[in-house]
């Protein structure tokens, strides 16, 4: 292992390089591994992918699989933090229940290893926050991104789970494809919440900030917040809470998308703000209903990503 250099963060070629047309140098702090260093037996470091809270993700080479993988492990300062180990264990347990093209597969759960970690399938793409440093998405791209994530959320919610941590940093993008990352904050619908400030606080639904039991409509609000930022370049609410610890989404509604980007289609503006309704009773009732809403906002003549005969199934399931 190598200690991090005293000079501090070093710009390195990040995951955005894997997304054609979005080549960029992403400042990622140089951590304790250099290319080729052993993270743990059978896993060699290639490049850092980013840091989220108390964990970091590395692109690594797996000797047993002879393939690139993603290794998620505690940051240097949290290597002995039992809370992080418990979150890795919870994420591994959740990922074993999920099988969706937009969710990287769990390849190994080693949360009880001396270096606690998970090994995940590598989705070759940049995270959405990295992509947005290069420019805003086109209206159709915003809608297709939202539909891809909504289909993923439909699967998650169908398993009785709520993600509770959706933000641009946990969405990987490559062309028209997207993947949802970081499931360590996931909770059963109707269950209890962990103490403390919620993850991705600026993207959380008001009722999540009030610590109400996890509900799938919380994820739909976060989906709207991510689409809002993809369309405008800024989150609908600032990350810092108001005085007294309150969150701005408890006190105000987000400015209309078209006030920040006037040429966006009315249908896109309406779809995003339907997801961002402060009262969950006024949001789409399910991820399938959100899919129907987003598909109806596609530009004229553009078809959704499913075959035409699936529309009837979608409508039937939506109103069930």
N, C-alpha and C positions, 0 to 999 in steps of 0.2 A: 504494500500500500504506500501511497505517497501523500504527504501532507499538502493541503492547499497552499498555493503560493501566497506570500505575504502581500503582494501587490493588489490582491482583491479580485473582483470579477474580471474574467477575460472573455472578450467576444469570441464565440466559436460558431462554426457552421451548424445551425440547428436543424430541426426536423422540417422547417419550411423549405429546405433545399430539395426535399423529396416531392414537392408539389410543382409540377411543370409550370413555368411562367411566373412563379412566385419566389424566385431565388432571393434569399436575403441572409445577412449575417444577424443572427439572433443572439443578444447578450444573455448567456447562461452562465451562472457562476461556476468556475472551475472547482470541482469537488475533489474527493480524495482518490479518484481513479483516473489513470491515464489509459489511452487506447492499448488494449492487450493485457491490462491488469486483471487479475482474477478477482471477481466480486465474491464468489464462493465456488466450491468445486464444480467444474463443468461449465461455468459461466464467465466469459471474458468481456470486459467493458469495451464498447465501441465508441459511443458518444452520448452525452447527457441529453435528455429530452425535455427536462424541465422539473421544477420544484413546485409542489402544491401543499401548503400547510406544513405538516411535519414529515412528509414523505417526498421522495424524488423518484423519477423514472429514468431508466437508462436503456438505450439500445445496446443489446449485448449479443454475443455469439454463443450459442449453445452447442457444446461439443457432442452431447448425447443425441440431440436432434439434428445436428449439422445444419443449423438454420439461424437466422436472426430472430430474436425474441425481445420482449420488453421485460425488464426486471424492475419491480416496484419495491422499494425498501425504505426504512427510516433515514432521514437526513443524519449527518454525522452527529449533531448535537442531541438527536432524539433516539439514538441507537438503543439506549437502555430504558426508553420510556414505555412502560407497560400499556399505556393507553394506545400507543401506536400499534403495538403488537395485537391488541384486541381488535383494533380497526382492520388490520390486515386479515385477521382470522374471520371477522364478520364479512369482509369483502369476498374472501375466498368462498365462504359458505353461500353467499348470495350468487356468485358467478356460477357455481355448480348447478344452480336452478335455472339458469338463463341460457338460451340457445337462439341467437338471432344474428343475422349477417352484419348488423351495425353494432354488435357487442364483441370485442375481442375475447377469444376463448381463454379460459384458465387452463394453463398447461401444467402447472405445478404449484401446490400450496405448501410453502415452507416457512410459515409464520413462526414455527417453533425451532427453527434452525438458529445456531449461534449468531448468524447474520439474518435476521428475520426478513423474508421476502416472498413475493409472489412472482411467478413466471407467466407472462401473458403473450398471446398471439400479437405479432407486430402488424399494426395497420399503417402502411406507408403514406403518411400525410402530415401536414402541418396542423397545429391546433388553431382553432378559429381566431383566437386573439393574435396569433402570429400572422395569420392571413390578413387580418384587418389593418395591420401596420402597412400593408402594401396598397390598400385602397378598399373602398366599399364594394359589396356584392351588388350585382344587378338585381332588379326586382324578381325576375324568374329564378335566379339563384337563391335568393332569400326564401322564396316559397318552396323550392325543391329541398333545400336544407331543412326547413321546418317539417315538411312531409316525411323526410327520411327519419328525423328524430321522433316524430309523432308515431310512426310505425314501430320504432324501437320501444317507445313508452307504452304503447298498446300491449306489447309482449311483457314488459316489466310489470305493468299493472295487472295483467291477467294472471300473473304468478302471486298476486297479493302483496306486491312490494311497491315502495315509493322511493325514487332516487334521492331527492332532497338536496342535490348538490350541483344542479345543472348550471353551467356558466361557460363562456367562450373557451376558457382554458381546458375544459374537459370534453370538448368536441373536436375530433380530428376530421380534417377535410382533405379530400383528394378528388379533383374534378367534380363530378356530380355525386360522388359517394361521400358518406360521412359515417363516423363511428362515435359512440358515446363511451367515455372513459370514466375512471375513478368512481367506483361503486362503494367506497368505504363508509360513506355516510348513509347508505340505504337502510330503511327501516320497514317493518311490516305495516301495511295500512291499518290504521286504527290503534297502533301500538303506542309506546312511549317514546319520548324524544330525549336525546342526551342533554346534559346540562351545558350552559354556556351559550355564547353567540353562535347563530347558525352559520354553517359553511356558505360561501358565496352570498353573503348577506344582501348585497345590492340587487341580487336576482331572485330573492325569496318573496313568496306571497305574503301579504299582510298577516293572514292567519298563522303562517309558520312563525313569523316574528312574535306573535302572541302565544306561541308554544301550544297551539291546538294539536290534537293527534294527527299523525301523518295521513294525508288524503291525496289521491291521485291528481286532484285539481291543483294542488300546490305545484306539481311538476309542470302542469300546463301553463301556469303563470310564469314559471321560470323559462319555459320554451318561448313564450311571448317576449320575455325580456332579452333573451339571446337573439331572437329574430330582430327585435328593435335595434340592438347594437349593430347587427350585421347590416341593417338598412341605413342607419344614421351615423355609425362610427362612435356612438357614445351609449352607455347604459341608460335605461330610463330613470334610474335613481343613483345618487352618489353613494359610494361605499361607506363613507363615514356617516354614522347615525346622528340624529339631531341631539341637542343637549338633553341630558337626563337619560341617555341610553336608548331613546326611541328611534325607530327606523323611519326614514322619510316616506316610505310607501304606506305607513300608517297615517300620515298627515296630508298627503297630496297624491294626485294622480299624475301619471307621466304626461309630458307635453305630446301633442299629436305628432306622429311621425312626419306628416306632411308640413308641419311648421318648420321642421329642420331640413327636410328634403322635398320641396314643393312639387317636384315633377314625378314623385312616386305615384303609382296608381291608387285610386280611391279604394279599390278592393283590397289591396295589400294593407293599407292603413287600417281599414276596418277589421281585417282578420287579426292583425297584431293586437289591436286594442280590445278586441273581444277576448283574447287570451289574457290580457292584462287587466281585466275587470277586477276592481278591489274586492267585490263581493263574490265569493266562489259560486254562489247560486246563479250568477249571471254569466259565468264562463261556460264554454263547452262542457258537457257533462262527462265526457270521456275522451281518450285519445282518438278513438274512432270518429267521434263527432268533430274533433279538431282536424282530423284528416279530411273529412268532408268539407269543412269550412275552407281549408287551405286549397283544396283542389278546385273549389268554385271560384277562387281568386286568381287562378292561373291566367296568363294572357290568352286572348282569344285564339283558338285554334291549337293551343298547346295541350297535349293530353297528359294525364297523370302517369305515374310509373307502373300502373297495374293494367291488366287487360280490360277491355270494355265490359266484358261479361261479369267482371268483379264488382262493377258499380252497384248492381242489384244486391249482391251479398253485403257490400258496405252499408247500403241504405237499410237493409233488413237488420243487420247487427247494430247499427247506430240507434235505431228506434226501439230495440228490444227492451 
